[in-house]
């Protein structure tokens, strides 16, 4: 309506774990449930009047789509960005699949809440770390919420430091032909390293553990395998570990220091080993204090008030206790940063290490032991087990029909059950081969779908170059912040690869990202009972501890002050809480029910009127009544009052009269406000402006057609169904979608009235509201009508009037002559 081509598409990201779990639970093929769900969602979205271009509809589960997902995988493979490796993974026995770190929360699967263990498996990986720097640097130019950019920066986790080597010692204290590499961001503190820590999955572990400690180390490894990376690195958790029975030599001072195994060190970060400096690292300090390991202070704070020998000091300062004549390293008295540079120079010269840039970001685990996903287009030759990509001309490699898609329980994927599909031949050599039976993760199809929307039916290319250059990048992307280090990061990685190979013309896929707020379910009221079954006030829960909760119907609740209490017993304060909508909580609102009772436009308007778009909001079905009444008032204003039988006459009550100045001002203020608030995604205040317009219009004697038509166009993005009906009644045969959106005329936005001070004999006695062009006579007459001013003027003789337009009116009165003796 503003003259731009708008691409507003809809598609279905329908591969993945949720669909497969439902299929397993019900015995229904995931293809059937996916088609059924898509049909259901599509009908609901159309019912609500979303302005999607349905000609561009796509589904990630259709071979015509995932052909190009497979094609992208082959490009990654060609460039060494896809590879296989034996890695410790998050294995969920209940789901029968590997999960990415992001899919594990507090040691259980995000989907279903099942226990997850660490298990080494051969997996497909994508080398996202190859793009770590570009993913980090290019964030700066994006119009994204700063919180989302910061989440990505932290997830990438770039740090600069040194990789240093510590020689392992034998039982006689002699150096063995084995070194442990550690990564540290604080090489200046090397003299304070009093022990080493290896991750439980470190590759050298079995070679260095003493016989006496083997049984304890194996037990500890088993316990650590049941924890997620997040659990292991949680700062608040109590540190645990086990001594390896072995020592290493600190290269800086020659001291023999013990080697411990602890799960707060991850095998996937850095080298999987650290030099522990308990005086200057909080985690190391807690660990050393627990296991009575020496703590050597080597950094003196520049601000002595920061010194506290009971805790770790992790800041910078001046180096102390940091020299050794034997090693030739002396950094005493140097500032921390200068000392760090000196240590790096020293380790490089002596062969004990090198400078190193490190990232927390790990390569992307890209294989899933599931049926419902994109087949990976690789075969393995029977005679050599060599992995061979299938030719691009054979894409798409489609999923086989499979009746039993339940997990095997062994780690072997369900696709292994499709024996005739798995067994194949190499199309180039004719040699017997087996297909890859892992599938791609659910994130694969969503990494590039925005590009397919630009050219959804192209069978020759992923996207036409001219169309991609026209539409890219995505101007506005609306999505939840929960995708910050999942979909958004993955999509940026794939996009940069596609940029490097010339498929896309921009470095970034999404120029502007907006996080919408979550709609919470209706407020639920919970009462608490103590172990004896008696109701207690919520304020006593913490004191009593073991209490049960029961839900209280809203009609039995009343508000008292800032709290909610039982109507029958106001001494019982309740817990009032709104949760994210979910079927398990029973607080989901079916849009069909709301549309049936109030209409689609009322539902649309209510969701926008609940509050700012970016804020989370609590659903309250009774709140729909307000916006429903507003739409009803707008309808009756324009169409007229209902007939005796409840129906409405044809057409509208609009007339062809020329609008008055007041009407034009009212309209253009509404246009200006709605435009500003819509652009700023402050839809609730845009609706408020339209409500104010309707209130004002009800006071008019006539409704000029030009004013009403402009208002209907303003309303149309918010309430499209009613607006289209009104447009038709106003005499138009073509959809209003092709009409230009109203523009505010600045002339009518200026304030037309001013507050004029009125003086009597030079003293201000009140004010009157006048038009800017008001004459002296009109201003004086308004003053006479004012109750406060009239008492000074009634019955008095006026000598003269002084009037400055828009500034002041001063009325000079003749003096009163009072006779002596008269009252």
C-alpha positions in Angstrom: 0.0 0.0 0.0 3.1 2.2 0.2 4.4 1.3 -3.2 6.8 -1.5 -2.2 6.9 -5.1 -3.4 6.5 -7.1 -0.2 7.6 -10.8 0.2 5.6 -12.2 3.1 5.8 -16.0 2.8 4.9 -19.0 4.9 6.3 -22.5 5.0 6.7 -25.6 7.2 9.9 -26.6 8.9 8.5 -30.1 9.5 11.4 -32.6 9.8 12.8 -33.5 13.2 12.3 -35.0 16.6 8.8 -33.7 17.6 7.2 -35.2 14.5 9.1 -38.5 14.9 8.3 -38.8 18.6 4.6 -38.3 17.9 4.7 -40.9 15.1 6.4 -43.4 17.4 3.8 -42.8 20.2 0.8 -43.2 17.9 2.1 -45.6 15.3 1.3 -43.2 12.5 3.8 -42.5 9.8 5.3 -39.0 10.3 4.6 -38.1 6.7 0.8 -38.5 7.3 0.8 -36.5 10.6 2.9 -33.8 9.0 0.5 -33.4 6.1 -2.4 -33.3 8.5 -0.8 -30.7 10.7 0.1 -28.5 7.8 -3.4 -28.6 6.5 -4.7 -27.7 9.9 -2.3 -24.8 10.5 -2.8 -23.5 7.0 -6.6 -23.3 7.5 -6.1 -21.5 10.8 -3.7 -19.0 9.3 -6.0 -18.3 6.4 -8.9 -17.9 8.8 -7.0 -15.2 10.7 -6.4 -13.3 7.5 -2.6 -13.2 7.5 -1.3 -11.6 4.3 0.9 -14.6 3.2 1.8 -15.3 -0.4 0.5 -18.8 -0.5 1.9 -19.3 -4.0 5.3 -19.5 -2.4 4.4 -22.1 0.3 7.2 -24.6 0.9 7.8 -27.6 3.2 11.2 -28.8 4.2 10.0 -32.4 4.0 9.2 -32.3 0.3 11.9 -33.9 -2.0 11.7 -30.9 -4.2 12.9 -28.8 -1.3 15.4 -31.1 0.5 17.1 -31.8 -2.8 18.7 -28.4 -2.3 19.4 -29.0 1.3 21.3 -32.1 0.2 23.0 -30.1 -2.5 24.3 -27.6 0.1 25.7 -30.5 2.2 27.6 -31.7 -0.9 29.1 -28.2 -1.3 30.2 -28.3 2.3 31.7 -31.7 1.8 33.7 -30.6 -1.3 35.2 -27.7 0.7 36.2 -29.8 3.7 33.5 -28.2 5.9 31.7 -31.5 6.4 33.6 -34.4 7.9 33.3 -37.5 10.1 34.9 -37.8 13.5 34.8 -40.0 16.6 33.5 -37.5 19.2 31.9 -37.7 22.6 28.2 -36.9 22.0 25.0 -36.4 24.0 23.3 -39.7 23.7 19.7 -40.0 24.8 18.7 -43.7 25.2 15.0 -42.9 25.5 14.9 -40.9 22.3 17.4 -43.2 20.6 19.4 -40.3 19.2 22.3 -37.9 19.6 21.4 -34.4 20.7 23.3 -31.1 20.1 24.6 -29.3 23.3 21.9 -26.8 22.7 19.2 -29.5 22.9 20.2 -30.6 26.3 19.0 -28.7 29.4 20.2 -29.6 32.9 21.3 -33.0 31.8 18.0 -34.0 30.2 16.7 -33.7 26.6 14.9 -30.5 25.8 12.2 -32.6 24.1 10.7 -35.0 26.6 13.0 -34.4 29.6 14.8 -37.7 29.2 18.3 -38.4 30.8 21.2 -37.8 28.5 24.7 -39.4 28.8 28.0 -38.7 27.1 29.1 -41.4 24.7 31.8 -41.6 22.0 30.3 -42.1 18.5 31.4 -41.5 14.9 29.4 -38.6 13.6 29.1 -36.1 10.8 30.4 -32.7 11.8 30.2 -29.3 10.1 33.2 -27.0 10.5 31.4 -23.9 11.7 34.6 -23.0 13.6 36.2 -22.2 10.3 33.9 -19.2 10.2 34.1 -18.2 13.8 35.9 -14.8 13.2 33.5 -13.8 10.4 30.5 -14.8 12.4 31.8 -12.6 15.3 33.0 -9.5 13.3 29.9 -9.2 11.0 27.5 -9.0 14.0 28.5 -5.4 14.5 26.7 -4.2 11.3 23.4 -6.0 12.0 20.3 -4.3 13.3 19.6 -7.0 15.9 18.6 -6.8 19.6 21.9 -6.2 21.4 21.0 -9.1 23.8 20.9 -11.6 20.8 24.2 -10.3 19.4 25.8 -10.7 22.8 24.5 -14.3 23.1 26.2 -15.1 19.8 29.4 -13.4 20.9 29.5 -15.4 24.1 28.7 -18.6 22.3 31.5 -18.0 19.8 33.7 -17.1 22.8 36.8 -15.7 21.2 39.8 -15.5 23.5 43.5 -14.8 23.1 46.2 -16.5 25.1 48.9 -19.2 24.9 49.1 -23.0 24.5 51.8 -24.3 26.8 53.3 -27.8 27.3 53.9 -29.5 30.6 56.1 -32.7 30.6 54.6 -35.7 32.3 56.9 -37.3 35.0 57.4 -40.9 35.9 57.4 -42.4 39.4 61.0 -41.4 39.9 60.3 -37.7 39.0 62.0 -38.1 35.6 60.4 -36.6 32.4 58.6 -39.1 30.2 58.3 -38.8 26.5 54.8 -37.3 26.9 53.6 -33.7 27.2 50.2 -32.2 28.2 49.2 -29.1 26.2 47.1 -26.6 28.1 45.4 -23.5 26.9 45.3 -20.4 29.1 44.2 -16.8 28.6 46.5 -15.8 31.5 50.0 -16.9 30.7 51.3 -14.3 33.1 50.1 -16.5 36.0 52.2 -19.5 35.1 54.3 -19.3 38.3 51.0 -19.7 40.2 50.1 -23.0 38.5 50.1 -25.6 41.3 48.3 -28.5 39.5 46.9 -29.5 36.1 43.4 -30.6 35.3 42.4 -33.0 32.5 38.9 -33.5 31.2 37.5 -37.0 31.9 37.5 -37.6 28.2 41.1 -36.4 27.6 42.9 -38.7 25.0 46.0 -39.1 27.2 44.1 -40.1 30.3 44.6 -43.9 30.0 48.3 -43.4 29.4 49.1 -41.4 32.5 46.8 -42.8 35.3 48.6 -44.8 37.9 47.6 -48.4 38.5 46.4 -47.5 42.1 44.1 -44.7 40.8 42.7 -46.5 37.7 39.6 -47.8 39.4 38.7 -44.4 40.9 39.3 -42.6 37.6 37.1 -45.0 35.7 34.3 -44.5 38.2 34.7 -40.8 37.9 34.6 -40.9 34.1 31.3 -42.9 34.3 29.7 -40.2 36.5 30.9 -37.4 34.3 29.5 -39.0 31.2 26.0 -38.6 32.6 26.3 -34.8 32.8 25.8 -32.2 30.1 28.5 -29.6 29.3 26.3 -27.0 30.9 26.0 -28.9 34.1 29.7 -29.5 34.2 30.7 -25.9 33.8 28.0 -24.4 36.1 29.8 -22.0 38.3 27.6 -22.6 41.3 28.0 -26.4 41.4 30.4 -28.0 43.9 33.7 -29.0 42.2 34.6 -32.7 42.1 37.6 -34.5 40.8 40.0 -37.4 41.3 43.8 -37.5 41.4 45.5 -39.3 38.5 48.4 -40.6 40.6 50.7 -38.8 38.2 52.7 -35.5 38.1 53.9 -33.0 35.5 56.6 -30.4 35.6 55.8 -26.7 35.5 58.2 -25.4 32.8 58.5 -21.9 34.5 59.9 -23.0 37.9 60.6 -26.7 37.4 58.2 -27.8 40.2 56.4 -31.2 40.0 52.7 -30.5 40.2 49.9 -33.1 40.5 47.6 -34.0 37.6 43.9 -34.2 38.5 40.8 -35.2 36.5 37.8 -32.9 37.0 34.6 -32.5 35.0 34.6 -28.7 35.2 37.1 -28.9 32.3 35.7 -29.9 28.9 37.4 -32.1 26.4 35.8 -30.1 23.6 37.3 -26.7 24.7 40.9 -25.7 24.2 43.1 -28.7 24.6 40.9 -30.5 27.1 43.4 -29.6 29.9 44.2 -26.5 32.0 47.0 -25.3 34.2 45.1 -24.5 37.5 46.1 -21.2 39.2 44.0 -21.3 42.4 45.1 -17.9 43.7 43.7 -16.2 40.6 40.8 -18.3 39.4 37.6 -18.8 41.3 36.9 -22.4 40.1 40.5 -23.5 40.7 40.5 -21.8 44.1 37.3 -23.8 45.2 38.9 -27.0 43.9 42.3 -26.5 45.5 40.6 -25.5 48.8 38.5 -28.7 48.8 41.5 -31.0 48.0 44.2 -29.2 50.0 46.3 -28.2 46.9 48.8 -25.4 47.4 47.7 -21.9 46.5 50.5 -19.5 45.3 49.7 -15.8 44.9 51.6 -14.2 41.9 49.5 -11.1 41.0 49.4 -8.1 43.3 46.3 -5.9 42.7 47.2 -2.3 41.9 44.4 -1.3 44.3 45.4 -2.9 47.6 41.8 -2.7 48.8 41.1 -5.5 46.3 43.4 -7.9 48.2 41.6 -10.7 50.0 43.8 -13.7 50.7 40.7 -15.8 51.4 39.4 -15.7 47.9 40.8 -15.7 44.3 41.8 -12.4 42.7 41.2 -12.8 39.0 42.0 -9.2 37.9 45.2 -7.7 36.5 48.0 -6.1 38.5 51.7 -6.4 39.1 53.5 -9.7 39.0 55.1 -11.1 42.2 56.8 -14.4 43.1 57.4 -14.9 39.4 61.0 -15.5 38.6 63.3 -18.5 38.2 67.0 -18.4 37.4 67.0 -22.0 36.2 64.3 -21.4 33.5 65.5 -17.9 32.8 62.1 -16.5 33.1 61.7 -13.3 35.3 58.5 -11.3 35.1 58.5 -9.9 38.7 57.3 -6.3 38.8 55.8 -6.3 35.3 52.1 -5.3 34.7 50.0 -8.4 33.9 49.6 -7.7 30.1 53.3 -7.0 29.6 54.1 -10.2 31.6 51.8 -12.2 29.5 53.6 -11.1 26.3 56.9 -11.9 27.9 55.8 -15.4 28.9 54.5 -16.1 25.4 57.9 -15.0 23.9 59.7 -17.2 26.4 57.6 -20.4 25.7 58.0 -19.9 22.0 61.8 -19.5 22.3 62.2 -22.5 24.6 59.8 -24.7 22.7 57.4 -24.9 25.5 54.4 -23.4 23.7 53.0 -20.8 21.4 50.5 -17.9 21.3 47.0 -19.1 20.5 43.5 -17.7 19.7 40.8 -19.9 20.9 37.0 -20.2 20.6 34.3 -21.7 22.7 32.4 -22.5 19.6 32.5 -26.1 18.7 32.0 -27.7 15.3 28.3 -28.4 14.6 27.2 -32.0 15.3 25.2 -32.8 12.1 24.0 -36.3 12.4 20.9 -37.7 14.0 19.9 -41.3 14.6 16.4 -40.7 13.4 14.2 -41.7 10.5 12.3 -38.4 9.9 15.0 -36.2 8.5 16.9 -35.4 5.3 18.9 -38.4 4.1 22.7 -37.6 3.9 23.8 -38.0 0.3 26.8 -40.2 1.0 27.5 -43.9 0.4 30.3 -46.1 1.9 32.1 -48.6 -0.4 31.9 -52.2 1.0 35.5 -53.0 0.3 37.2 -49.9 1.7 34.5 -48.2 3.8 35.5 -45.0 2.0 32.7 -42.4 2.1 31.7 -41.2 -1.4 29.3 -38.4 -2.2 26.5 -39.3 -4.6 26.4 -37.3 -7.8 24.4 -34.1 -7.8 22.4 -35.5 -10.7 21.0 -38.2 -8.5 19.5 -35.7 -6.0 17.1 -35.8 -4.3 18.0 -38.9 -2.4 14.5 -39.6 -1.0 13.6 -41.3 2.3 12.5 -44.9 1.9 9.0 -46.0 2.9 9.4 -47.5 6.4 6.8 -49.1 8.6 9.0 -49.4 11.7 10.7 -46.2 12.5 11.3 -46.8 16.2 14.8 -46.3 17.6 17.0 -49.5 17.5 18.3 -48.8 21.0 21.8 -49.7 19.9 22.8 -46.4 18.4 22.2 -47.7 14.9 19.7 -45.4 13.2 16.2 -46.6 12.2 17.1 -46.2 8.5 19.3 -49.3 8.9 16.1 -51.3 8.9 15.4 -50.3 5.3 17.8 -53.1 4.0 16.9 -52.8 0.3 17.4 -49.0 0.5 20.7 -49.2 2.4 22.2 -51.7 0.0 23.3 -49.9 -3.2 26.1 -49.5 -5.7 28.5 -46.7 -6.5 27.1 -45.1 -9.6 30.6 -44.2 -10.8 32.4 -47.6 -10.3 29.6 -50.1 -9.9 31.1 -51.3 -6.6 28.7 -52.5 -3.9 28.1 -49.9 -1.2 25.9 -49.0 1.7 24.0 -45.7 2.2 24.6 -43.4 5.2 21.8 -44.3 7.6 22.0 -41.2 9.8 19.9 -38.2 8.8 20.4 -34.5 9.0 19.3 -32.6 12.2 16.0 -30.7 12.2 18.0 -27.4 11.8 19.2 -28.3 8.3 16.1 -27.3 6.3 15.6 -24.1 8.2 19.2 -22.9 7.5 18.3 -21.6 4.1 14.5 -21.6 3.7 14.3 -17.8 3.3 16.2 -18.1 0.0 13.8 -20.7 -1.4 10.9 -18.3 -0.7 12.4 -16.0 -3.3 12.2 -18.7 -6.0 10.2 -21.7 -4.7 9.6 -23.7 -7.9 13.1 -23.5 -9.5 14.2 -27.0 -10.4 17.5 -26.0 -11.9 19.0 -24.0 -9.0 18.6 -23.3 -5.3 17.6 -19.7 -6.1 17.8 -17.6 -9.3 20.7 -15.1 -9.0 18.6 -12.2 -10.2 15.8 -12.9 -7.8 18.2 -13.4 -4.9 19.9 -10.0 -5.7 16.5 -8.3 -5.8 15.1 -9.6 -2.5 18.3 -10.1 -0.3 18.9 -9.6 2.5 15.8 -10.3 4.5 14.7 -6.8 5.6 12.8 -7.8 8.8 13.0 -11.1 10.5 10.6 -11.8 13.4 11.5 -14.6 15.7 12.1 -15.7 19.2 15.3 -15.1 21.1 15.5 -18.8 21.9 16.9 -19.3 18.4 19.9 -17.0 19.1 22.6 -19.7 19.2 20.7 -22.3 17.2 18.9 -21.4 14.0 20.2 -17.8 13.7 23.8 -18.9 14.1 23.5 -21.9 11.8 21.7 -19.9 9.1 24.5 -17.2 9.2 27.1 -20.0 8.8 25.4 -21.6 5.8 24.7 -18.2 4.2 28.4 -17.3 4.4 29.4 -20.5 2.7 26.8 -19.8 0.0 28.3 -16.3 -0.3 31.8 -17.8 -0.7 30.7 -20.0 -3.6 28.7 -17.3 -5.3 25.1 -18.5 -4.7 24.1 -15.4 -2.7 25.1 -11.7 -3.0 25.1 -10.6 0.7 27.3 -11.6 3.6 24.4 -11.8 6.0 21.0 -13.3 5.6 18.9 -11.2 8.0 19.6 -7.4 8.3 17.0 -6.7 11.0 15.8 -9.1 13.7 12.9 -8.4 16.0 12.2 -10.6 19.0 8.4 -10.9 19.6 7.2 -11.3 23.2 5.8 -14.6 24.3 2.0 -14.9 24.9 1.6 -16.4 28.3 -1.4 -18.4 29.3 -4.2 -16.9 31.5 -3.2 -16.3 35.2 -3.6 -19.4 37.3 -4.3 -19.0 41.0 -2.8 -21.6 43.4 -3.6 -22.2 47.1 -1.1 -24.0 49.4 -1.8 -26.7 51.9 0.6 -27.7 54.7 1.4 -31.4 55.4 -1.7 -31.6 57.6 -3.9 -30.6 54.6 -4.8 -27.1 56.0 -4.8 -24.1 53.8 -1.9 -21.7 54.5 -1.0 -18.3 53.1 1.6 -18.3 50.3 3.8 -16.0 52.5 4.5 -19.0 54.8 5.6 -21.5 52.1 9.4 -20.9 52.6 9.1 -21.3 56.3 7.1 -24.6 56.2 8.8 -26.1 53.1 6.9 -29.2 52.2 3.6 -27.9 50.9 1.2 -29.0 48.2 -0.6 -26.7 45.7 -4.1 -26.8 44.2 -5.7 -24.6 41.6 -8.4 -22.2 42.6 -11.1 -21.1 40.1 -11.0 -17.4 39.2 -14.5 -16.8 40.6 -13.3 -17.7 44.1 -10.5 -15.2 44.0 -10.4 -11.5 44.7 -7.6 -8.9 44.6 -6.5 -7.2 47.8 -3.8 -4.6 47.4 -1.1 -6.1 45.3 -2.0 -9.7 46.2 -4.8 -12.2 45.4 -6.7 -13.9 48.2 -9.6 -16.3 48.7 -12.9 -14.5 48.7 -14.1 -16.8 51.5 -11.0 -16.4 53.6 -9.0 -13.2 52.7 -6.2 -14.3 55.1 -5.2 -16.9 52.6 -2.9 -15.3 50.0 -2.7 -17.2 46.8 0.1 -17.7 44.2 -0.8 -15.9 41.0 1.3 -16.9 38.0 1.1 -17.0 34.2 3.0 -19.7 32.3 4.0 -20.1 28.7 1.2 -21.7 26.8 1.6 -25.5 26.6 -0.6 -28.5 26.2 0.9 -30.1 29.3 -0.3 -27.1 31.5 -3.7 -27.1 29.8 -3.5 -23.3 29.2 -3.5 -23.3 25.4 -6.1 -21.1 23.7 -7.5 -22.6 20.5 -7.9 -19.7 18.0 -10.8 -21.4 16.3 -12.9 -21.0 19.5 -12.0 -17.3 19.8 -12.8 -16.7 16.1 -16.1 -18.5 16.4 -17.2 -16.3 19.2 -15.7 -12.9 18.4 -14.4 -13.1 14.8 -10.9 -13.2 13.4 -10.4 -9.4 13.4 -11.2 -9.2 17.2 -8.5 -11.9 17.8 -6.0 -10.1 15.7 -6.7 -6.8 17.3 -6.6 -8.2 20.8 -3.1 -9.8 20.3 -1.8 -6.4 19.1 -3.6 -4.4 21.8 -2.2 -6.5 24.7 1.0 -4.5 24.9 4.2 -3.7 23.1 5.1 -6.2 20.4 8.5 -7.1 22.0 7.2 -7.7 25.5 5.7 -10.9 26.9 2.1 -10.6 27.7 -0.5 -12.5 29.7 -3.6 -13.8 27.8 -7.0 -12.8 29.3 -10.0 -13.9 27.2 -12.2 -11.3 28.8 -9.8 -8.6 27.3 -11.1 -9.4 23.8 -14.4 -7.8 24.7 -12.9 -4.3 24.6 -11.5 -4.5 21.1 -14.6 -6.4 20.0 -16.7 -3.4 21.2 -14.4 -1.0 19.4 -14.9 -2.8 16.1 -18.6 -2.9 16.7 -18.7 0.9 17.3 -16.6 1.5 14.1 -19.0 -0.7 12.1 -22.2 1.1 13.4 -20.6 4.5 12.9 -20.0 3.8 9.3 -22.8 1.5 8.4 -25.5 2.9 10.6 -27.6 1.5 13.4 -29.1 -2.0 13.0 -32.6 -2.5 11.6 -35.3 -3.8 14.0 -34.5 -7.4 12.9 -30.9 -6.9 13.9 -29.5 -6.8 10.3 -27.9 -3.8 8.7 -28.8 -1.9 5.6 -26.7 -1.8 2.4 -24.0 0.8 2.0 -22.9 3.3 4.6 -24.0 6.6 6.1 -21.0 8.4 4.6 -21.9 11.6 2.6 -20.1 13.4 -0.1 -19.8 16.7 1.8 -16.4 18.5 2.1 -14.8 17.7 5.4 -14.5 20.5 8.0 -11.2 21.7 9.3 -11.8 19.9 12.6 -12.5 16.6 10.8 -9.4 16.9 8.7 -7.3 17.6 11.7 -8.8 14.7 13.6 -8.1 12.3 10.6 -4.6 13.4 9.9 -3.5 13.2 13.5 -4.8 9.6 13.5 -3.0 8.9 10.2 0.3 10.3 11.6 0.0 8.4 14.9 -1.0 5.0 13.3 1.9 5.3 10.8 4.5 6.1 13.5 3.3 3.4 15.8 3.0 0.7 13.1 6.5 1.4 11.8 7.8 1.1 15.4 5.8 -2.2 16.0 3.9 -0.4 18.8 0.6 -1.8 17.5 -1.2 -1.3 20.8 -0.8 2.5 20.7 -1.7 2.5 16.9 -5.0 0.9 17.9 -5.5 3.5 20.6 -5.2 6.3 18.1 -8.0 4.7 16.0 -10.2 4.3 19.0 -9.7 8.1 19.7 -10.7 8.8 16.2 -13.9 6.8 16.5 -14.8 8.6 19.7 -14.4 12.0 18.0 -16.3 10.9 14.9 -19.4 10.0 16.9 -19.8 13.7 17.8 -19.9 14.7 14.2 -23.3 15.5 12.5 -22.0 14.1 9.1 -19.4 11.6 8.0 -17.6 12.8 4.9 -16.8 9.9 2.6 -13.1 11.0 2.0 -12.5 10.9 5.8 -14.2 7.6 6.4 -12.4 5.9 3.4 -9.0 7.0 4.8 -9.9 5.6 8.2 -10.9 2.3 6.7 -7.6 2.1 4.9 -5.8 2.8 8.2 -7.8 0.0 9.9 -7.2 -2.6 7.1 -3.8 -4.0 8.2 -5.3 -4.5 11.7 -8.8 -5.7 10.9 -8.6 -6.8 7.2 -11.9 -8.7 7.0 -14.1 -5.9 8.3 -12.1 -3.2 6.4 -12.7 -5.1 3.1 -16.4 -5.3 3.8 -16.6 -1.6 4.6 -14.6 -0.8 1.5 -17.1 -2.8 -0.6 -20.0 -1.0 1.1 -18.4 2.4 0.3 -18.8 1.6 -3.4 -15.5 0.0 -4.4 -15.3 -3.2 -6.4 -11.6 -3.9 -6.1 -9.7 -4.9 -2.9 -8.4 -2.0 -0.8 -5.0 -3.8 -0.8 -4.3 -2.0 -4.0 -5.1 1.4 -2.6 -2.3 3.8 -1.4 -1.9 4.0 2.3 -3.1 7.4 3.7 -0.4 10.0 4.3 -0.6 12.6 7.0 -0.7 16.2 5.7 1.6 18.3 8.0 -0.8 21.3 7.5 -3.4 19.6 9.6 -1.0 18.4 12.3 -0.3 21.9 13.7 -2.2 22.9 16.8 -5.0 25.3 15.7 -5.8 26.7 19.1 -3.8 28.6 21.7 -4.3 29.3 25.4 -4.8 33.1 25.6 -4.1 34.8 29.0 -6.8 37.4 29.9 -5.9 40.3 32.2 -8.2 42.7 34.0 -6.5 46.0 34.6 -3.1 44.5 34.0 -3.6 41.5 36.3 -4.1 38.0 34.9 -7.4 36.6 36.0 -7.8 33.5 33.7 -7.3 32.0 30.3 -9.5 31.2 27.3 -8.9 28.7 24.4 -9.0 30.5 21.0 -8.1 29.8 17.4 -4.8 31.1 16.2 -6.5 33.6 13.9 -9.0 34.7 16.4 -10.1 38.4 16.3 -10.1 40.7 19.2 -13.9 40.8 19.3 -14.2 36.9 19.3 -11.5 36.7 22.1 -13.4 39.2 24.2 -16.8 37.4 23.7 -15.1 34.1 24.8 -13.9 35.9 27.9 -17.5 37.1 28.6 -18.7 33.5 28.4 -16.1 32.2 30.8 -17.6 31.8 34.3 -14.4 32.8 36.1 -13.8 36.0 34.0 -17.3 37.2 33.6 -17.7 38.2 37.3 -15.0 40.8 36.8 -16.7 42.2 33.7 -20.4 42.1 34.4 -21.9 45.6 34.8 -18.6 47.3 34.4 -17.6 50.1 32.0 -14.7 49.3 29.8 -12.3 52.1 29.0 -10.3 50.1 26.4 -9.0 46.7 25.3 -5.4 45.8 24.5 -5.1 42.7 22.3 -2.0 41.0 21.0 -3.1 38.0 18.8 -2.2 34.7 20.2 -0.4 36.4 23.2 -2.7 38.3 25.5 -6.0 40.2 26.0 -6.0 43.0 28.6 -9.3 44.7 29.5 -9.0 48.1 31.2 -12.1 49.0 33.3 -13.3 52.5 34.4 -12.7 53.1 38.1 -15.7 52.5 40.4 -16.9 55.5 42.4 -18.4 54.4 45.8 -20.6 57.0 47.7 -19.7 57.6 51.4 -22.1 55.8 53.7 -23.2 53.4 51.1 -22.5 49.8 51.4 
